[in-house]
């Protein structure tokens, strides 16, 4: 669409067959004064919103969008493209529309810089016809680096852009590795976390290792490899059964090793089921290609991150911290994302403080539970022994995890329910099962607040109950007298009455807590059953 070839855009090329245009710049020359009008019409009709709706209905979750460097507009054209620079004045707006359509249907977009100045290979899809001139021309390389910086700046904060591929099917040129380093340095000056894809130059083993090395310096780097079987010499146009054997015995081990070398960051950006005529040997071509396509998918699915049916996002919620340092994490989160979190943390803190003042919790929360004040006014934090108490740590840990979830859906600019659809499952460690279950129940921001109150209430009850049991035991110990041999006896009617009062007070206190946060209180609430049930697990 934005990097044309005759076999793709046949309608655009068919009127100029006598000139045999190959690359997009050749086509522009043939179009002449009509180039702008015809290209705009092509961009407006080639891909529509309905196409993304259909893709989503088929389970497709990502697309690769090839573009030439020239789509950045008149200030980024060179050679033949400079003569038609006005053609691309609106190209970016069309690309932006496509990305927005994809976002509507939760489809990620990999922006693939398919053509570089001067051409990075000898094929017309590199933007030029003839020999690749990119590697030996510093001016071409400088413009490419400049383009990368602009693309990175434009794409960095678009949530459904899943990466930037900086070169498609490059030649394995001696300067390529050094060029990669320059390109990655420029991109990382604009964004630190946008995944960057590099081509394997038809030498996967070599560039999988290079990708791993580059990742250590430049972060998330993915190596892209392409697999075609149709462009083989005639003597290698084997029957499908032999190609299948080669796929599993030769190609699959190569891909597996490369994936391991690249820490799993391997994609198969292009592959095809089309085979040469020599592979059919009298059999039905459609049946042969269908069979081979299924074998390829089966193999690629096991080694490539681009085929996601065997890869999924898992939300993991950890248990309570082993020290009181958790307060520092909460302070950092609130300070870093104050515009996103202040209202939520304040609301949750008010809830915790109100509950801590309940007479049934008073023996546990002697210093209150005003978490918000602790985070914004560190001098108000109680002493270490208090914040190290399990009844304090457990609810605040739950709050921190809820804060992290809120940061995620707020920064991605999606609803909690939409965020949830990105994850296949949620799991936990220990009592944070409650948070994991709550995560799986959220739908909108209002429900996130409502479920948040319930999570914190349950964590308070769960962690405070053992402390109330301990209070009961300490009170009973004081009610007994011990003789010289250490045998505890209740030696007076008054002591026995005191013991009965302690037992009755304990049972009454436990019942009130259960009525407040237990099954009885929540029995009419459909949301609470999985939350309470998670504790039993």
C-alpha positions in Angstrom: 0.0 0.0 0.0 2.8 2.4 0.9 5.6 0.6 -0.9 4.3 -0.6 -4.3 5.2 -3.5 -6.5 3.5 -4.7 -9.7 2.2 -8.0 -8.3 0.6 -6.2 -5.4 -1.0 -3.1 -6.9 -1.9 -4.5 -10.3 -4.7 -2.0 -10.9 -2.2 0.9 -10.6 0.4 -0.7 -12.8 -1.8 -2.1 -15.6 -2.1 1.1 -17.6 1.6 1.4 -17.9 2.7 -2.1 -18.9 4.4 -0.8 -22.0 6.9 1.0 -19.7 7.4 -2.0 -17.4 7.6 0.0 -14.2 9.0 -1.9 -11.2 9.7 0.2 -8.2 7.2 2.8 -6.9 9.4 5.6 -8.2 9.1 4.1 -11.7 5.3 4.1 -11.4 5.3 7.8 -10.3 7.2 8.7 -13.5 4.7 6.9 -15.5 1.8 8.6 -13.8 3.3 12.1 -14.2 0.9 14.9 -13.2 -1.7 12.3 -12.2 0.5 10.8 -9.5 -0.9 12.7 -6.5 -4.5 12.0 -7.5 -4.0 8.4 -8.2 -2.0 7.6 -5.1 -4.5 9.4 -2.9 -7.3 7.3 -4.5 -5.3 4.1 -3.9 -4.6 5.0 -0.2 -8.3 5.8 0.3 -9.6 2.5 -1.2 -7.0 -0.2 -0.6 -7.6 -0.9 3.1 -10.7 -0.1 5.0 -12.0 -0.2 8.6 -14.1 -3.3 7.7 -10.9 -5.1 6.8 -9.7 -4.8 10.4 -13.1 -5.8 11.7 -12.9 -9.0 9.6 -9.3 -9.7 10.7 -10.3 -9.4 14.4 -13.2 -11.8 13.8 -10.7 -14.3 12.5 -8.5 -14.0 15.6 -5.7 -11.9 13.9 -4.1 -9.8 16.6 -1.2 -8.0 14.7 -0.4 -6.8 11.2 2.9 -5.7 9.5 2.5 -2.5 7.6 5.3 -1.9 5.0 6.1 1.7 4.2 8.8 3.4 2.2 11.0 6.0 3.9 9.4 8.6 1.6 6.0 8.6 3.4 7.4 11.1 5.9 6.8 13.7 3.2 8.6 16.2 1.0 11.5 16.9 3.4 12.5 13.2 3.4 12.5 12.4 -0.3 15.6 11.8 -2.5 16.4 10.8 -6.1 13.3 10.2 -8.2 11.0 10.6 -5.2 12.2 14.2 -4.8 10.5 15.0 -8.1 7.2 13.8 -6.7 7.6 14.9 -3.1 4.1 16.6 -3.0 2.5 13.2 -3.6 3.4 12.2 0.0 2.2 15.3 1.8 -0.8 13.3 3.2 0.7 9.9 3.5 1.2 10.0 7.2 -2.4 10.9 7.8 -3.4 7.7 5.9 -1.0 5.7 8.0 -2.4 7.2 11.2 -5.9 6.3 10.1 -4.9 2.7 9.5 -3.3 2.5 13.0 -6.4 3.9 14.5 -8.6 1.4 12.8 -6.4 -1.4 14.0 -6.6 0.0 17.6 -10.4 -0.2 17.5 -10.2 -3.9 17.2 -7.2 -4.5 19.5 -4.9 -5.2 16.6 -1.2 -4.3 17.0 0.7 -2.7 14.1 4.3 -3.3 13.2 5.6 -0.4 11.1 8.0 -1.9 8.6 10.4 0.5 6.8 10.3 -1.6 3.7 12.5 0.7 1.5 15.5 2.8 2.3 17.2 5.6 0.2 19.1 4.1 -2.7 17.7 0.6 -2.0 18.9 -1.9 0.6 18.6 -4.8 -1.8 18.4 -5.4 -5.6 14.6 -5.9 -5.7 12.0 -3.3 -6.6 10.4 -3.5 -3.2 13.4 -1.6 -1.9 12.1 1.5 -3.6 14.6 1.5 -6.6 15.1 -0.6 -9.7 18.6 -2.1 -10.1 21.6 -2.4 -7.9 21.4 -1.5 -4.2 23.3 1.8 -3.6 22.4 2.3 0.0 25.5 0.8 1.7 28.1 2.8 -0.1 26.5 6.2 0.0 26.8 8.1 3.3 24.1 10.6 2.2 21.6 7.8 1.8 22.5 6.4 5.2 22.3 9.8 6.9 18.8 10.3 5.5 17.8 6.8 6.7 19.0 7.5 10.2 17.1 10.8 10.2 14.0 9.0 9.1 14.3 6.5 12.0 14.4 9.3 14.5 11.2 10.8 13.1 9.4 7.5 12.9 10.4 6.7 16.5 9.2 10.1 17.8 5.9 9.7 16.0 5.2 6.1 17.0 6.6 5.9 20.6 3.4 6.7 22.4 0.9 5.0 20.2 -0.2 2.1 22.3 -1.0 -0.4 19.5 2.2 0.1 17.6 4.1 -3.1 18.5 7.4 -2.2 17.0 9.5 -0.5 14.3 11.2 -2.7 11.7 14.1 -0.6 10.4 15.1 -2.6 7.3 13.5 -5.3 5.1 15.5 -8.0 3.6 18.9 -6.2 3.6 21.9 -7.6 1.9 24.5 -9.1 4.2 26.8 -6.2 3.6 30.0 -5.6 5.7 28.6 -2.3 6.8 25.2 -3.6 7.9 26.1 -4.4 11.5 27.6 -1.0 12.1 24.6 0.7 10.4 22.3 -1.2 12.8 24.2 0.3 15.8 23.8 3.8 14.4 20.2 3.3 13.7 19.4 1.8 17.1 21.3 4.7 18.8 19.1 7.2 17.0 15.9 5.4 17.8 16.7 5.0 21.4 17.3 8.7 21.7 13.6 9.1 21.0 12.1 6.1 22.8 13.6 3.6 25.2 11.0 0.8 25.0 9.6 0.6 21.5 10.5 -2.9 20.2 12.9 -2.7 17.2 13.0 -5.3 14.5 16.1 -6.0 12.3 16.3 -8.1 9.2 18.4 -11.2 9.1 20.0 -10.5 5.7 19.2 -14.1 4.7 21.7 -15.2 7.3 19.6 -16.1 10.4 22.3 -17.8 12.4 24.6 -14.8 12.2 22.0 -12.1 12.9 20.3 -14.0 15.7 23.6 -13.7 17.6 24.0 -10.0 16.5 20.4 -9.3 17.7 21.3 -10.8 21.1 24.4 -8.6 21.4 22.5 -5.5 20.3 19.8 -6.2 22.9 22.3 -5.9 25.7 23.0 -2.3 24.6 19.7 -1.1 23.0 17.0 -3.1 24.8 14.2 -5.0 23.0 15.5 -6.1 19.6 13.8 -8.7 17.5 15.3 -10.5 14.5 13.0 -11.0 11.4 13.4 -13.9 9.0 11.5 -14.7 5.8 10.8 -18.1 4.4 9.9 -18.8 0.8 10.0 -22.1 -1.1 8.8 -21.0 -4.5 12.0 -19.1 -5.6 14.3 -22.2 -5.7 16.3 -23.4 -8.6 14.4 -26.0 -10.6 16.4 -28.9 -9.3 15.4 -28.0 -5.7 11.6 -27.8 -6.5 10.9 -31.0 -4.5 7.6 -32.8 -4.0 5.6 -31.7 -0.9 6.5 -34.7 1.1 10.2 -34.1 0.7 9.8 -30.3 1.4 7.9 -31.2 4.6 10.8 -33.5 5.6 13.3 -30.7 4.9 11.1 -28.3 6.9 11.2 -30.4 10.0 14.8 -31.8 9.7 16.6 -28.7 8.5 14.6 -25.5 8.7 12.9 -26.2 12.1 16.3 -26.9 13.9 17.7 -23.7 12.4 14.8 -21.6 13.5 14.8 -23.3 17.0 18.5 -22.5 17.5 18.1 -19.0 16.3 15.1 -18.4 18.6 17.1 -19.6 21.5 20.1 -17.5 20.5 17.9 -14.4 20.3 16.2 -15.1 23.6 12.9 -15.9 21.9 12.8 -12.6 20.0 12.4 -14.2 16.5 9.6 -13.4 14.1 8.8 -14.9 10.7 7.7 -11.7 9.1 7.0 -13.2 5.7 6.4 -16.7 4.5 4.3 -18.3 1.8 2.6 -21.5 1.0 3.0 -21.0 -2.7 5.1 -23.7 -4.3 6.7 -24.1 -7.8 5.0 -26.3 -10.3 7.7 -28.9 -9.9 6.5 -29.6 -6.3 3.1 -30.9 -7.4 4.1 -33.7 -9.7 0.6 -34.3 -11.0 -1.1 -33.8 -7.6 -3.8 -31.1 -6.9 -1.8 -27.8 -6.3 -4.4 -26.5 -3.8 -4.3 -29.6 -1.8 -0.5 -29.7 -1.8 -0.1 -26.1 -0.8 -2.7 -26.4 1.9 -1.0 -29.4 3.4 2.4 -27.7 3.3 0.9 -24.5 4.8 -0.4 -26.4 7.8 3.0 -28.0 8.3 4.7 -24.6 8.2 2.3 -23.2 10.8 2.8 -26.1 13.0 6.6 -25.7 12.9 6.7 -21.9 13.1 4.2 -21.8 16.0 6.8 -23.6 18.1 9.7 -21.2 17.5 8.5 -17.8 16.5 7.2 -15.0 18.7 5.2 -13.7 15.7 2.8 -16.6 15.8 1.2 -16.1 19.1 -1.1 -19.1 19.5 1.4 -20.7 21.9 2.4 -17.5 23.6 0.2 -15.5 26.0 0.3 -12.8 28.6 0.0 -14.0 32.2 -0.7 -11.6 35.1 1.2 -12.7 38.2 0.5 -11.2 41.6 3.2 -11.8 44.2 2.7 -12.4 48.0 3.4 -10.0 50.9 6.9 -8.5 51.2 9.4 -9.8 53.6 10.4 -6.3 54.9 8.8 -2.9 55.4 10.4 -1.6 52.2 7.1 -2.0 50.4 6.2 1.5 51.5 9.0 2.9 49.3 7.5 1.2 46.3 4.1 2.7 47.1 5.7 6.1 47.5 7.5 5.8 44.2 4.4 4.8 42.3 2.3 7.6 43.7 5.0 10.2 43.1 5.7 9.0 39.5 2.0 8.6 38.5 0.3 11.2 40.7 -2.2 12.4 38.1 -3.3 8.9 37.5 -3.3 7.5 41.0 -4.1 10.3 43.5 -7.8 9.9 43.6 -7.7 6.2 43.7 -5.1 6.0 46.5 -6.9 8.7 48.5 -10.2 6.8 48.2 -8.6 3.5 49.2 -6.7 5.1 52.1 -9.9 6.7 53.5 -11.5 3.3 53.4 -8.6 1.6 55.2 -8.5 4.4 57.8 -12.2 4.2 58.5 -12.2 0.4 58.9 -9.1 0.6 61.2 -11.0 2.7 63.6 -13.7 0.1 64.0 -13.8 -1.1 67.6 -13.1 -4.7 66.4 -9.9 -3.6 64.7 -8.7 -1.2 67.4 -6.4 -3.7 69.1 -4.6 -4.3 65.7 -4.4 -0.8 64.2 -3.3 1.3 67.1 -1.6 3.8 64.7 -4.4 4.0 62.3 -4.2 3.2 58.5 -4.0 6.5 56.7 -1.8 5.2 53.9 -2.2 8.3 51.7 -0.7 10.5 54.4 2.1 8.1 54.9 3.0 8.3 51.2 2.7 12.1 50.7 4.1 13.0 54.1 6.8 10.5 55.0 7.3 11.9 58.5 3.8 10.6 59.3 4.8 7.0 58.7 4.6 4.9 61.9 7.6 3.1 63.2 9.1 0.1 61.6 7.5 -2.4 64.0 4.1 -1.1 63.1 4.4 -1.1 59.3 6.1 -4.5 59.4 2.9 -6.0 60.9 1.2 -8.5 58.6 -2.2 -6.8 59.0 -0.6 -3.6 57.7 1.6 -5.2 55.0 -1.0 -7.4 53.5 -3.6 -4.8 52.6 -1.0 -2.2 51.5 0.6 -4.9 49.2 -2.9 -5.4 47.7 -3.2 -1.7 47.2 0.2 -1.5 45.5 -0.8 -4.2 43.1 -4.1 -2.4 42.3 -2.1 0.8 41.8 0.1 -1.0 39.3 -2.9 -2.3 37.4 -4.4 1.2 37.3 -1.2 2.6 35.9 -1.3 0.0 33.2 -4.8 0.6 31.9 -4.4 4.4 32.3 -1.2 4.7 30.4 -2.5 2.4 27.7 -5.6 4.5 27.6 -8.0 1.6 27.8 -10.7 0.5 30.2 -9.9 -2.1 32.8 -12.1 -4.6 30.9 -10.2 -4.0 27.7 -6.9 -4.4 29.4 -8.1 -7.7 30.8 -8.7 -9.0 27.3 -4.9 -8.7 26.6 -4.3 -11.4 29.3 -4.9 -15.1 29.0 -4.9 -15.8 32.7 -4.0 -14.4 36.1 -2.2 -16.2 38.9 -0.7 -15.4 42.3 1.4 -16.3 45.3 -0.3 -16.9 48.7 -3.0 -14.4 49.9 -2.7 -12.3 46.7 -5.0 -14.8 45.1 -7.6 -12.2 46.1 -6.0 -9.5 43.9 -5.6 -11.9 41.0 -9.3 -12.9 41.1 -10.2 -9.2 41.4 -8.1 -8.5 38.3 -10.1 -11.1 36.4 -13.4 -9.4 37.4 -12.9 -5.8 36.5 -14.8 -4.2 33.6 -14.8 -0.4 33.9 -13.1 2.1 36.3 -16.2 2.3 38.5 -16.0 -1.5 39.0 -12.3 -1.2 39.6 -12.9 1.1 42.6 -15.8 -1.1 43.9 -13.8 -4.3 43.7 -10.7 -2.5 45.2 -12.7 -1.7 48.4 -13.7 -5.4 48.7 -10.2 -6.6 48.1 -8.7 -4.4 50.9 -11.5 -5.3 53.3 -11.0 -9.0 52.8 -7.2 -8.6 53.2 -7.7 -6.6 56.4 -10.0 -9.3 57.8 -7.7 -12.2 56.8 -4.6 -10.6 58.2 -6.1 -9.1 61.4 -7.9 -12.3 62.6 -4.7 -14.1 63.7 -3.8 -11.0 65.6 -7.1 -11.0 67.4 -6.6 -14.6 68.2 -3.2 -13.7 69.7 -4.8 -10.9 71.7 -7.2 -13.5 73.1 -4.4 -15.8 74.1 -2.4 -13.0 75.7 -5.4 -12.0 77.7 -6.1 -15.6 78.8 -2.4 -15.9 79.9 -2.8 -12.9 82.1 -6.0 -14.3 83.6 -4.2 -17.4 84.8 -1.8 -17.5 87.8 1.2 -19.8 87.5 2.6 -21.7 90.5 6.3 -22.3 91.1 6.2 -25.5 88.9 4.8 -23.5 86.0 1.4 -25.2 86.0 -1.2 -22.6 85.0 -4.4 -22.6 87.2 -7.5 -20.4 87.5 -7.6 -20.4 91.2 -10.4 -18.0 92.0 -14.1 -17.5 90.9 -13.0 -14.0 89.7 -10.4 -15.5 87.4 -12.8 -18.0 86.0 -15.3 -15.2 85.3 -12.6 -13.1 83.7 -11.7 -16.0 81.4 -15.4 -16.4 80.4 -15.5 -12.7 79.6 -12.5 -12.9 77.4 -13.9 -15.9 75.5 -17.2 -14.2 75.1 -15.6 -10.9 74.0 -13.5 -12.8 71.5 -16.4 -14.7 70.0 -18.5 -11.5 69.8 -15.6 -9.6 68.1 -15.0 -12.4 65.6 -18.7 -12.6 64.8 -18.9 -8.8 64.2 -15.9 -9.0 61.9 -17.4 -11.9 59.9 -20.7 -10.0 59.7 -18.8 -7.0 58.3 -16.4 -8.6 55.9 -17.5 -12.3 55.9 -19.8 -14.4 54.0 -23.0 -13.3 55.8 -22.5 -9.6 54.8 -21.7 -10.5 51.2 -24.1 -13.3 50.5 -26.2 -11.2 48.2 -23.2 -9.8 46.3 -22.3 -11.8 43.2 -18.8 -10.3 43.0 -17.7 -11.4 46.5 -18.1 -15.1 46.0 -15.0 -15.6 43.9 -13.0 -13.2 46.0 -13.9 -15.0 49.3 -13.6 -18.4 47.6 -10.1 -17.6 46.4 -8.9 -17.5 50.0 -10.2 -21.0 50.6 -8.0 -22.2 47.7 
